[in-house]
Amino acid sequence: MKNLVLGLLLLCSLQVSAQWRTKYSTGGSNGGKQKLSIGGFLKSSNYFRYTDWSEDRVAENILHANLKFNWQLNKPSSVYLSVHNRYFFGETIENEESEYANSLAQSNNFVDMNWVFVEDDKSLLHTAVDRFYYQYKGKKMLVRAGKQRIDWSQTIVWNPNDFFNTFSFLNFDYETRSGIDALYGVFNLDRRGNSSLHIGYAPQTLITESIIAARYRQIVKNSEWQLMVGQLHEDYAVGFGWTTYINKTGFSGELSYFKDMNNVSENDVFMGTIASFYEFRSKLIVHYEFNYNSNPQNTIENFYSIFFEPLTTKYITFNKYSLATLAQYPLNKFWSIGATGIAYLDDERYYLGAYTKVNLPSKWSFLLSTQLMNNEDSGLFSSGKKYLFTRIMWSF
């Protein structure tokens, strides 16, 4: 009870601080003004995991409090900070084998900015810095240093081109996806920025754990393509991606090849994703995506790790052939519904998800989602793991 009160007091204090959210200005050393903007969100998430609701239902509750600070030092320079607090309580915390709780200790960053302030057999209070970087933005360049997100993806579900910040599409309850400690630069090669060079370096103690990569990006009318090369941990990597439109139909894709630095051919991987999407006049959006992995490095025993563990690009899929279908439809300007289906074809595993979401003008939002994952060698609806998820969120 003491820990629950502590978590609630934390959220309440942040809610009070949000009431004075304004831009605070002071004189800058260059004669300009410094501006500090503060925002974020408060959120309550509730999970239920079960195979039979009346027999083996397990509940997990999470209170989120996120604070974002954007300090504009002068016209070209700024500092950005995002701090995410999560208070876990429920039956999964009482289970010593809780994958979600154990994953909090995992970090692929050079500087570990994760802290656990409360930890017992019933609750967990965790704080993480998601972003913390300095940015300089000139007329033809942008440079960032610190914990940031480097997004090179062209597709939605699987991202073989996303060398720095891969994530699991199924772990959707995280508005601010964690960044990576890196030095990153974007340099425009023409006046309009249609041609640009992107260079990133994410250091680690060992060079075989670091990431260094470069991307050339070109925009031509209603299309864009990218070519990239780099070293990702113990692999050399090359990649190619694109997005284009033919009439009103969009097509995108990402191709990547990973070559083991030690010339161990069993570790070489080619991964490719192609996607197509279309928006009807009714505002219904349909998206299809297919992924091929020539040599899966993830084992079938780690199937559920795609929910919890920090992923690297080479390990985003555990099987050879995967097919996803997504649909989203707005019932009105505030209320939308959607569904997702993923078939892991060669392993006969399936994922089904559906949701309904309400976004109010007051910046409150409500989400109800249900998910189903079948177990190996079982029917789609027989003994699979089922999830029911609810979320209430207020942004400020």
C-alpha positions as CSV (number, residue, x, y, z in Angstrom):
1,M,0.0,0.0,0.0
2,K,2.9,2.3,0.8
3,N,4.4,1.9,-2.6
4,L,1.0,2.5,-4.3
5,V,0.6,5.8,-2.5
6,L,4.2,6.7,-3.5
7,G,3.3,6.1,-7.2
8,L,0.1,8.1,-7.0
9,L,1.9,11.0,-5.3
10,L,4.4,11.0,-8.1
11,L,1.7,11.3,-10.7
12,C,-0.2,13.9,-8.8
13,S,2.9,16.1,-8.4
14,L,3.6,15.9,-12.1
15,Q,0.0,16.8,-12.9
16,V,0.3,19.9,-10.7
17,S,3.6,20.9,-12.4
18,A,1.8,20.6,-15.8
19,Q,-0.7,23.3,-14.8
20,W,2.0,26.0,-15.1
21,R,3.2,24.8,-18.5
22,T,4.3,27.9,-20.4
23,K,7.3,29.2,-22.2
24,Y,9.8,30.7,-19.8
25,S,12.0,33.3,-21.5
26,T,15.3,35.0,-20.3
27,G,17.9,37.0,-22.1
28,G,20.4,35.0,-24.1
29,S,24.1,35.6,-24.3
30,N,23.8,36.3,-28.0
31,G,21.3,39.1,-27.5
32,G,18.3,36.7,-28.2
33,K,15.9,35.0,-25.9
34,Q,16.1,31.5,-24.3
35,K,12.8,29.6,-24.2
36,L,12.0,26.6,-22.0
37,S,8.9,24.6,-23.1
38,I,7.6,21.8,-20.9
39,G,5.1,19.1,-21.9
40,G,4.4,15.4,-21.6
41,F,1.6,13.0,-20.6
42,L,0.1,11.0,-17.8
43,K,-1.2,7.6,-18.5
44,S,-2.8,4.6,-16.8
45,S,-2.3,1.2,-18.6
46,N,-3.9,-2.1,-17.6
47,Y,-3.1,-5.5,-19.1
48,F,-4.8,-8.8,-18.7
49,R,-3.0,-11.9,-20.0
50,Y,-4.8,-15.3,-20.1
51,T,-5.6,-18.4,-22.0
52,D,-8.9,-18.9,-20.1
53,W,-10.3,-15.8,-18.5
54,S,-11.9,-17.6,-15.5
55,E,-8.8,-19.8,-14.7
56,D,-5.4,-18.3,-15.4
57,R,-6.0,-14.5,-15.8
58,V,-3.0,-12.4,-14.8
59,A,-3.2,-8.6,-14.4
60,E,-0.6,-5.9,-14.7
61,N,-1.0,-2.2,-14.0
62,I,1.3,0.6,-15.0
63,L,1.1,4.3,-14.2
64,H,3.1,6.5,-16.6
65,A,4.4,10.0,-16.1
66,N,6.4,11.6,-18.9
67,L,8.0,15.0,-18.8
68,K,9.5,16.7,-21.9
69,F,11.7,19.8,-21.7
70,N,12.8,21.7,-24.8
71,W,15.2,24.5,-24.0
72,Q,15.9,26.9,-27.0
73,L,19.3,28.4,-26.1
74,N,19.4,30.6,-29.2
75,K,18.1,30.4,-32.8
76,P,20.3,27.5,-33.9
77,S,20.9,25.7,-30.6
78,S,18.6,23.8,-28.3
79,V,18.7,21.1,-25.6
80,Y,15.9,18.4,-25.4
81,L,15.2,16.1,-22.4
82,S,12.5,13.5,-22.0
83,V,12.1,11.6,-18.7
84,H,9.7,8.6,-18.5
85,N,8.5,7.3,-15.1
86,R,6.6,4.0,-14.8
87,Y,5.1,2.5,-11.6
88,F,4.3,-1.2,-12.1
89,F,2.0,-3.1,-9.7
90,G,0.0,-6.3,-10.1
91,E,0.3,-10.0,-10.4
92,T,3.1,-10.1,-13.0
93,I,5.4,-8.2,-10.7
94,E,4.9,-10.9,-8.1
95,N,6.1,-13.5,-10.7
96,E,9.9,-13.8,-10.6
97,E,9.9,-14.8,-14.2
98,S,8.2,-11.6,-15.4
99,E,9.8,-10.9,-18.8
100,Y,8.6,-7.3,-18.7
101,A,10.1,-6.5,-15.3
102,N,13.5,-8.1,-16.1
103,S,13.8,-6.2,-19.4
104,L,13.9,-2.9,-17.6
105,A,17.5,-3.7,-16.6
106,Q,18.6,-4.1,-20.2
107,S,20.1,-1.2,-22.0
108,N,22.0,-0.9,-25.3
109,N,23.3,2.6,-24.5
110,F,26.8,3.9,-23.8
111,V,25.5,5.7,-20.7
112,D,22.9,3.8,-18.7
113,M,20.1,6.2,-17.7
114,N,17.7,3.7,-16.0
115,W,17.0,3.8,-12.3
116,V,14.8,1.6,-10.1
117,F,13.7,3.5,-7.0
118,V,11.2,1.0,-5.6
119,E,11.5,-2.7,-6.0
120,D,9.7,-5.4,-4.0
121,D,7.5,-8.4,-4.6
122,K,4.4,-6.4,-5.5
123,S,5.6,-3.2,-7.2
124,L,8.3,-1.5,-9.2
125,L,9.1,2.2,-9.8
126,H,11.3,2.8,-12.8
127,T,12.7,6.0,-14.3
128,A,14.4,6.3,-17.6
129,V,15.8,9.1,-19.7
130,D,14.4,8.6,-23.2
131,R,16.0,11.6,-24.8
132,F,18.8,13.9,-23.7
133,Y,20.6,15.7,-26.5
134,Y,22.1,19.0,-27.7
135,Q,21.0,20.1,-31.2
136,Y,22.5,22.6,-33.6
137,K,20.4,23.5,-36.7
138,G,21.9,25.5,-39.4
139,K,20.7,26.4,-42.9
140,K,22.1,23.2,-44.5
141,M,22.9,21.0,-41.6
142,L,21.7,19.6,-38.3
143,V,23.9,18.1,-35.6
144,R,22.8,16.2,-32.5
145,A,24.9,14.8,-29.6
146,G,23.4,12.7,-26.9
147,K,20.5,10.3,-26.4
148,Q,18.2,10.6,-29.4
149,R,16.1,8.7,-31.9
150,I,17.6,8.1,-35.4
151,D,14.7,6.9,-37.6
152,W,15.7,5.5,-41.0
153,S,12.6,3.4,-41.6
154,Q,10.3,3.4,-44.6
155,T,7.9,0.6,-43.6
156,I,5.8,0.1,-40.5
157,V,5.9,-3.4,-39.0
158,W,9.5,-4.6,-39.8
159,N,12.4,-2.2,-40.4
160,P,15.6,-3.8,-41.8
161,N,16.9,-0.3,-42.6
162,D,16.5,1.1,-39.1
163,F,20.1,0.5,-38.1
164,F,20.1,2.5,-34.9
165,N,16.6,2.4,-33.2
166,T,14.8,-0.9,-34.0
167,F,11.6,-1.5,-32.0
168,S,8.9,-4.2,-31.8
169,F,5.7,-3.2,-33.6
170,L,3.8,-5.3,-31.1
171,N,5.0,-3.3,-28.1
172,F,2.8,-0.3,-28.8
173,D,2.3,1.1,-25.3
174,Y,5.2,3.4,-25.5
175,E,4.6,6.8,-27.0
176,T,8.2,7.9,-26.5
177,R,10.4,5.1,-27.8
178,S,13.8,5.0,-26.2
179,G,16.7,6.7,-27.9
180,I,20.3,5.7,-28.4
181,D,23.5,7.5,-27.3
182,A,24.9,8.8,-30.5
183,L,26.5,11.6,-32.5
184,Y,24.4,12.3,-35.5
185,G,24.6,14.8,-38.5
186,V,22.4,15.6,-41.4
187,F,23.9,17.6,-44.3
188,N,21.8,18.9,-47.2
189,L,23.5,18.6,-50.5
190,D,21.2,20.9,-52.4
191,R,19.3,24.1,-51.6
192,R,15.9,22.5,-51.1
193,G,17.1,19.6,-49.0
194,N,15.9,16.9,-51.5
195,S,19.4,15.4,-51.4
196,S,21.0,14.8,-48.1
197,L,23.8,12.8,-46.3
198,H,23.1,11.4,-42.8
199,I,26.0,10.1,-40.6
200,G,25.6,8.5,-37.2
201,Y,27.9,7.0,-34.6
202,A,26.6,5.2,-31.5
203,P,29.7,4.2,-29.4
204,Q,30.1,1.4,-26.9
205,T,33.1,0.2,-24.8
206,L,34.0,-2.3,-27.5
207,I,34.1,-1.4,-31.2
208,T,32.2,-4.7,-32.0
209,E,29.3,-3.4,-29.9
210,S,29.2,0.0,-31.6
211,I,27.2,1.3,-34.5
212,I,28.5,3.6,-37.2
213,A,26.5,4.1,-40.4
214,A,25.9,6.6,-43.2
215,R,22.8,7.1,-45.4
216,Y,22.3,9.0,-48.7
217,R,18.7,10.1,-49.1
218,Q,17.1,11.4,-52.3
219,I,13.6,12.9,-52.9
220,V,12.2,13.1,-56.4
221,K,8.7,14.4,-56.8
222,N,6.4,11.9,-54.9
223,S,9.1,9.4,-54.3
224,E,12.1,9.0,-52.1
225,W,14.9,6.4,-51.9
226,Q,17.9,5.8,-49.6
227,L,21.2,3.9,-49.7
228,M,23.1,3.1,-46.5
229,V,26.2,1.4,-45.3
230,G,27.8,0.8,-42.0
231,Q,29.0,-1.5,-39.2
232,L,26.3,-2.8,-36.8
233,H,28.0,-4.5,-33.8
234,E,29.7,-7.5,-35.3
235,D,28.4,-7.1,-38.8
236,Y,29.1,-5.1,-41.9
237,A,25.7,-3.9,-43.3
238,V,24.4,-2.4,-46.5
239,G,20.8,-1.3,-47.1
240,F,18.4,0.2,-49.6
241,G,14.9,1.6,-49.0
242,W,12.2,3.4,-50.9
243,T,8.7,4.9,-50.8
244,T,6.7,5.9,-53.9
245,Y,3.2,6.5,-55.1
246,I,1.5,5.3,-58.2
247,N,-1.8,7.1,-58.5
248,K,-3.1,6.9,-54.9
249,T,-1.4,3.6,-54.0
250,G,1.8,3.8,-52.0
251,F,4.6,1.3,-52.2
252,S,7.6,1.1,-49.8
253,G,10.3,-1.3,-49.0
254,E,13.6,-2.0,-47.1
255,L,16.4,-4.4,-48.0
256,S,19.4,-5.0,-45.8
257,Y,22.4,-7.5,-45.9
258,F,24.4,-8.3,-42.8
259,K,27.9,-9.8,-43.3
260,D,29.6,-11.2,-40.2
261,M,32.9,-9.5,-39.6
262,N,34.6,-12.8,-38.7
263,N,33.5,-14.4,-42.0
264,V,31.2,-16.9,-40.2
265,S,28.8,-17.5,-43.1
266,E,26.2,-19.1,-40.7
267,N,25.7,-15.6,-39.3
268,D,25.1,-13.8,-42.6
269,V,21.6,-12.5,-43.1
270,F,19.6,-10.9,-45.9
271,M,16.4,-9.3,-44.8
272,G,13.8,-7.7,-47.0
273,T,10.4,-6.0,-46.4
274,I,8.0,-4.8,-49.0
275,A,4.7,-2.9,-48.3
276,S,1.7,-1.4,-50.1
277,F,-0.9,0.9,-48.7
278,Y,-4.0,2.8,-49.9
279,E,-6.5,5.3,-48.4
280,F,-10.1,5.0,-49.6
281,R,-12.4,8.0,-50.0
282,S,-14.1,6.9,-46.7
283,K,-10.7,7.5,-45.0
284,L,-10.2,3.7,-44.5
285,I,-6.5,3.0,-44.7
286,V,-5.3,-0.5,-45.6
287,H,-1.7,-1.6,-45.3
288,Y,0.0,-4.8,-46.4
289,E,3.5,-5.8,-45.5
290,F,5.7,-8.9,-46.2
291,N,9.0,-9.8,-44.6
292,Y,11.7,-12.3,-45.7
293,N,14.6,-13.3,-43.5
294,S,17.1,-15.6,-45.2
295,N,18.7,-16.8,-41.9
296,P,16.8,-16.1,-38.7
297,Q,19.1,-15.5,-35.8
298,N,16.3,-15.4,-33.2
299,T,15.2,-18.9,-32.0
300,I,11.6,-20.0,-31.7
301,E,12.0,-20.2,-27.9
302,N,12.4,-16.4,-27.9
303,F,9.1,-15.8,-29.7
304,Y,7.7,-13.7,-26.9
305,S,10.9,-11.6,-26.5
306,I,9.6,-9.5,-29.4
307,F,7.3,-7.9,-26.8
308,F,9.8,-7.1,-24.2
309,E,13.5,-7.1,-25.1
310,P,15.5,-4.3,-26.9
311,L,16.0,-5.5,-30.4
312,T,18.7,-5.0,-32.9
313,T,18.1,-4.9,-36.7
314,K,19.4,-8.3,-37.3
315,Y,17.1,-9.9,-34.8
316,I,13.7,-8.2,-35.5
317,T,12.2,-11.5,-36.8
318,F,12.6,-15.1,-35.7
319,N,11.3,-16.8,-38.9
320,K,11.7,-16.7,-42.6
321,Y,8.3,-15.5,-44.0
322,S,5.9,-13.1,-42.3
323,L,2.9,-11.3,-43.6
324,A,1.0,-8.5,-42.0
325,T,-2.3,-6.7,-42.7
326,L,-3.3,-3.5,-41.0
327,A,-6.6,-1.5,-41.3
328,Q,-7.7,1.7,-39.7
329,Y,-11.0,3.5,-40.0
330,P,-12.2,6.8,-38.4
331,L,-15.8,6.6,-37.3
332,N,-15.8,10.3,-36.8
333,K,-13.2,13.1,-36.0
334,F,-12.7,11.7,-32.4
335,W,-13.3,8.0,-32.6
336,S,-11.4,5.4,-34.7
337,I,-11.1,1.6,-34.9
338,G,-8.4,-0.6,-36.3
339,A,-7.2,-4.2,-36.7
340,T,-4.0,-6.0,-37.3
341,G,-3.2,-9.5,-38.4
342,I,0.3,-11.1,-38.7
343,A,1.0,-14.6,-40.0
344,Y,4.4,-16.1,-39.3
345,L,4.0,-18.5,-42.2
346,D,6.7,-21.1,-41.9
347,D,6.2,-21.4,-38.1
348,E,2.4,-21.6,-38.2
349,R,2.2,-18.8,-35.6
350,Y,-0.4,-16.0,-35.8
351,Y,-1.1,-12.7,-34.2
352,L,-4.5,-10.9,-34.2
353,G,-5.3,-7.5,-32.7
354,A,-8.1,-5.1,-32.7
355,Y,-8.6,-1.7,-31.0
356,T,-10.9,1.2,-30.6
357,K,-9.6,4.7,-29.7
358,V,-11.2,8.0,-28.7
359,N,-9.2,11.3,-28.8
360,L,-11.0,14.2,-27.2
361,P,-10.3,17.9,-27.8
362,S,-9.3,18.2,-24.1
363,K,-6.2,16.1,-24.9
364,W,-7.7,13.0,-23.1
365,S,-7.6,9.7,-25.0
366,F,-9.1,6.3,-24.3
367,L,-7.9,3.0,-25.9
368,L,-9.3,-0.5,-25.7
369,S,-7.4,-3.3,-27.4
370,T,-7.5,-7.1,-27.6
371,Q,-4.7,-9.3,-28.9
372,L,-4.3,-13.0,-29.5
373,M,-1.2,-15.1,-30.1
374,N,-1.4,-18.8,-30.8
375,N,1.0,-21.2,-29.2
376,E,3.1,-23.5,-31.3
377,D,1.3,-26.6,-32.7
378,S,-2.1,-25.2,-31.5
379,G,-5.1,-23.8,-33.3
380,L,-5.5,-20.1,-33.7
381,F,-8.2,-19.8,-31.0
382,S,-7.5,-23.0,-28.9
383,S,-4.7,-22.4,-26.4
384,G,-3.0,-19.2,-27.5
385,K,-2.1,-16.3,-25.2
386,K,-4.7,-13.6,-25.1
387,Y,-4.3,-10.0,-24.0
388,L,-6.8,-7.4,-23.1
389,F,-5.4,-3.9,-22.8
390,T,-7.0,-0.6,-21.6
391,R,-5.4,2.8,-21.5
392,I,-6.4,6.3,-20.3
393,M,-4.1,9.1,-21.2
394,W,-3.9,12.9,-20.8
395,S,-1.3,14.9,-22.8
396,F,-0.2,18.4,-21.8
